[in-house]
Each structure stands twice: as C-alpha cells, then as structure tokens.
Amino acid sequence: MEESVSNRRKRPFWVWVISIFFLISVGWTFSSFYLVLSGAVPLNPEQEEYFTNLSAFDYTSTLGLGVLNLLGAVSLFLLHRAAFYFFAFAFGVNVLLTIWHAVAKGWLAVVGGPGLVGMVLGLGILFAVCVYSWRLLQSGILR
C-alpha cells in the first residue's frame, strides 16, 4: 500500500488553476454560442451579418478548438504529456483561425477594440499555458 501512495504525483498549484480555468472557459464559449444562436442574446447588425455568414467549417472549427482545450485541461489535470500537444495544437489553430476570421469574415468590425484586446489576452494565456506545460513535460511531471 505504501508503494501506491508514494507513486502518486502531486499536482502543482498552476495545474489546478489552468485546468479549472479552461473547463470554465470552454463551458462559457459553448454556452455563449448557444445563447447567440438561439436568439437569447440581441445582436447589432454587424454581429447578425457575421453570424449569418459563418459556415459549417467555422462552427466545426470553434467546436474543435473547444474540444482541444478541454482535452488539454483534462490531460493536464491527469498529468499526461498529451496536455502540451493539445494546448500547442489549439494555440496554432486558434492563431490561424483568428487571422482567417479577421481577413475573410470581417471579425474585427464585429468585436471592435475590446474584443481584439480580449482575443490577444486569450492567445497570450494559451501561449503561457503552452510554455508551462512544455516545462512540466521537460521536467518529467507530465508523463
């Protein structure tokens, strides 16, 4: 019995914080999309046009990013090495999709300055999580 207890790895504080943050964030994103698509949230004309012009690819990629972040959060909580790969892939896809939506979909006109700041902040957090999970991977905490 002592061996099984000594083989358990203690989760660092930031693993808890990041996992909880991403679980809440993914839930918030999915809830927000549901509220917008159900008509529960009023939209201005630019926002209505933006959401009307979104394709199945756009919705699928948003769902996919949420799933990647969720898998990253769960993997990080379980201290699995896959956490870094999920978060890194989500970061890369997120950057590419943000550029795509800004150039091709008129995303900047819809979100404005505060939305852009929020997106940059979100990408910064995701990048920091990638760096942190990489360090955990390199130190052997993630297996």
C-alpha positions as CSV (number, residue, x, y, z in Angstrom):
1,M,0.0,0.0,0.0
2,E,2.8,2.4,0.7
3,E,4.2,2.0,-2.8
4,S,0.9,3.1,-4.4
5,V,0.8,6.2,-2.2
6,S,4.4,7.1,-3.0
7,N,3.9,6.6,-6.7
8,R,1.1,9.2,-6.8
9,R,2.3,12.5,-8.2
10,K,1.2,15.8,-6.6
11,R,-0.4,18.3,-8.9
12,P,1.2,21.7,-8.9
13,F,-1.0,24.6,-7.9
14,W,-1.0,26.0,-11.5
15,V,-2.2,22.7,-12.9
16,W,-5.3,23.1,-10.8
17,V,-5.7,26.8,-11.8
18,I,-5.2,26.1,-15.5
19,S,-7.5,23.1,-15.6
20,I,-10.3,24.9,-13.8
21,F,-9.9,28.0,-16.0
22,F,-10.1,26.0,-19.2
23,L,-13.1,24.0,-18.0
24,I,-15.0,27.2,-17.2
25,S,-13.8,28.9,-20.4
26,V,-14.9,26.1,-22.7
27,G,-18.2,25.9,-21.0
28,W,-18.6,29.7,-21.3
29,T,-17.8,29.6,-25.0
30,F,-20.2,26.8,-25.8
31,S,-22.9,28.5,-23.7
32,S,-22.3,31.8,-25.4
33,F,-22.7,30.3,-28.9
34,Y,-25.9,28.5,-27.8
35,L,-27.3,31.8,-26.5
36,V,-26.4,33.7,-29.6
37,L,-27.7,31.0,-32.0
38,S,-30.9,30.6,-30.0
39,G,-31.6,34.3,-30.3
40,A,-31.5,34.8,-26.5
41,V,-28.8,37.5,-26.9
42,P,-29.6,40.5,-29.1
43,L,-27.1,41.3,-31.8
44,N,-26.3,44.5,-33.6
45,P,-26.5,44.5,-37.4
46,E,-22.7,43.8,-37.9
47,Q,-22.9,40.9,-35.5
48,E,-26.0,39.5,-37.2
49,E,-24.3,39.6,-40.6
50,Y,-21.1,38.0,-39.1
51,F,-23.0,35.1,-37.6
52,T,-25.2,34.7,-40.7
53,N,-22.0,34.3,-42.9
54,L,-20.4,31.7,-40.7
55,S,-20.1,28.3,-42.4
56,A,-20.3,24.8,-41.1
57,F,-16.5,24.8,-41.1
58,D,-16.5,27.9,-38.8
59,Y,-18.8,26.2,-36.3
60,T,-16.9,22.9,-36.5
61,S,-13.6,24.6,-36.0
62,T,-14.9,26.5,-33.0
63,L,-16.3,23.3,-31.5
64,G,-13.0,21.6,-32.3
65,L,-11.0,24.3,-30.6
66,G,-13.2,23.9,-27.5
67,V,-12.7,20.2,-27.5
68,L,-8.9,20.6,-27.9
69,N,-8.8,23.0,-25.0
70,L,-11.0,20.6,-22.9
71,L,-8.8,17.7,-23.7
72,G,-5.7,19.8,-22.8
73,A,-7.2,20.7,-19.5
74,V,-8.2,17.2,-18.6
75,S,-4.8,15.8,-19.8
76,L,-3.0,18.5,-17.7
77,F,-5.1,17.7,-14.7
78,L,-4.2,14.0,-15.1
79,L,-0.6,15.0,-15.6
80,H,-0.4,13.4,-19.1
81,R,2.1,14.5,-21.6
82,A,-0.6,14.9,-24.2
83,A,-1.6,18.1,-22.5
84,F,1.2,20.1,-24.1
85,Y,0.3,18.8,-27.6
86,F,-3.4,19.5,-27.2
87,F,-2.7,23.1,-26.0
88,A,0.0,23.7,-28.6
89,F,-2.2,22.5,-31.4
90,A,-5.1,24.6,-30.1
91,F,-2.8,27.6,-30.0
92,G,-1.7,27.2,-33.6
93,V,-5.2,26.6,-34.9
94,N,-6.5,29.5,-32.9
95,V,-4.0,31.9,-34.4
96,L,-4.7,30.7,-37.9
97,L,-8.5,30.9,-37.5
98,T,-8.2,34.4,-35.9
99,I,-6.3,35.6,-38.9
100,W,-8.8,33.9,-41.2
101,H,-11.8,35.5,-39.5
102,A,-10.2,38.9,-39.4
103,V,-9.3,38.9,-43.1
104,A,-12.2,36.9,-44.6
105,K,-15.1,37.2,-42.3
106,G,-15.0,40.8,-41.0
107,W,-14.4,39.7,-37.4
108,L,-12.6,42.9,-36.4
109,A,-15.7,45.0,-37.2
110,V,-17.9,42.8,-35.1
111,V,-15.7,42.6,-32.0
112,G,-14.1,46.0,-32.1
113,G,-11.2,47.1,-29.9
114,P,-12.3,45.5,-26.6
115,G,-12.9,42.2,-28.4
116,L,-9.4,42.4,-30.1
117,V,-7.8,43.0,-26.7
118,G,-9.7,40.0,-25.3
119,M,-8.5,37.8,-28.1
120,V,-4.9,38.9,-27.7
121,L,-5.2,38.3,-24.0
122,G,-6.7,34.9,-24.5
123,L,-4.0,33.9,-27.0
124,G,-1.4,35.2,-24.5
125,I,-2.8,33.0,-21.8
126,L,-2.9,30.0,-24.1
127,F,0.7,30.6,-25.1
128,A,1.7,30.9,-21.5
129,V,-0.1,27.6,-20.8
130,C,1.8,26.0,-23.7
131,V,5.1,27.2,-22.2
132,Y,4.1,26.0,-18.8
133,S,3.0,22.6,-20.0
134,W,6.2,22.3,-22.1
135,R,8.3,22.9,-18.9
136,L,6.2,20.3,-17.0
137,L,6.8,17.9,-19.8
138,Q,10.6,18.6,-19.9
139,S,10.8,18.2,-16.1
140,G,9.1,14.8,-16.1
141,I,6.0,15.9,-14.3
142,L,3.8,15.2,-17.3
143,R,4.2,11.5,-18.3
